[in-house]
């Protein structure tokens, strides 16, 4: 029986209906929801109903499209946290002191202090030193209206609002989305044993990964992983990272996630995985090739830098969004990191995470993101954020039936660049093999999550073979080595990558 760590977009049941009727105006919605005044505080179900309508009819949602009342109501329900991206359009970050931006930021903070009648200490919650982002405490709808009248604000978002769930659904967002720490015994048909007694997943054969190892094993390339961390109970992603044919490399683990329900908490949770998802992604990218009859990673000689930036795969919490933003900046600042793998996401874009991605991209990073994973009857939903951004490379998973059949839980769309075979069309729909959460355990992992981590590993093989190449050269080689190149499919991009061709 397959076990899919339902990587991204694991809201479980995203929408109670997949109908796409004409989008109603907010006046219509207000009537439907019995809103009596534009200054009434909307309830969480009322806000979610409005979000649902946008998602079902346009495939996207943006807080800039809603009224002051909706934005204010979500801000109030989200601990009064309003995240503000300031500056001109596209001005996501700064690399040196900028008096104009400092003045803009100061004016915004002063206006909020005046409107709210509070001190600087009470108003300012977070001031990012690199990204043009601040978090302020806002309680009054008049403050929202005044801020929306400014020309030097890129976005206003209630980043503390973590209550979205489909209207009329009894299934809520869970902290365990995409999480599973239980291992599974591998079926002998799902791997081969290679020297010196490592297990190679059947999925690797679909992309000639073993053959590529005669040209490159990922040595001297560093991959950054932003996920739920790495299990302290898995020695092959810890003290035994250098083992067997894997040698002379490093693994580093950091944490930017704050595990607290209080927005004002500032103590990070450390690097250790408490979910299982990050451990599976790390294994897919870089687990060692050794003599212990354990699954081997795609780039088994690469370096790995892991950030526990989120509790699970769904970025619906204030601290998760801030944690991912901070991890992106940290990896962007590292000259040794070439590749970033992100098998996490959300149905719509998150401003401060978007700014973090743009910063990391400006530093030359090749960023892979998962196209989306959910239940099969929500597969109509398009590519999710951040894979929907032009600065990221979107990846999705398909089955092995030879016709590019979408995997049971995978999303696709026009943003997809590459596909990875990660699910059998028969034989119980088994997926790829990885290390388990605990020492001695093995596991299965699927969805667009593992497809993304696999692609990041292949990119590491290419960059190790051609260490002087730029990001664009590596990306072009991946495209040229894919099945559809030079053409591009409308939903599957350039298709399956041939890792052997990519490193020759």
Buried (B, 14 or more C-beta within 10 A) or exposed (E): EBBBBBBBBBBBBBBBEEEEEEBBEBEEBBEEBEBEEBEBBBEBEBBBBBBBBBBBBEBBBEBEBBBBBBBBBBBBBBBBBBBBBBBEEEBBBBEEEBEEBEEBBEEBBEBBBEBBEBEEEEBBBBEBEBBBBBBBBBBBBBBBBBBEEBEBBBBBBBBBBBBBBBBEBEEEBBBBBBBBBEBBEBBEEBBBEBEEEBBBBBBBBBBBBBBBBEBBBBBBBBBBBBBBBBBBBBBBBBEBBBBBBBEEBEBBBBBBBBBBEEBEEEEBBBBBBBBBBBBBBBBBBBBBBBEBEBBBBBBBBBBBBBBBBBBBBBBBBBBBBBBBBBBBBBBBEBEEBBBBBBBBBBBBBBBBBBBBBBBBBEBEBBBBBBBBBBBEEBBEBBBBBBBBBEBBBBBBBBBBEEEBEBBBBBBBBEBBBBBBBBBBBEEEBBBBBBBBBBBBBBBBBBBBBBBBBBBBBBBBBBBBBBEEBEBEEBBEBBBBBBBBBEEBBEBBBBBBBBBBBBBB
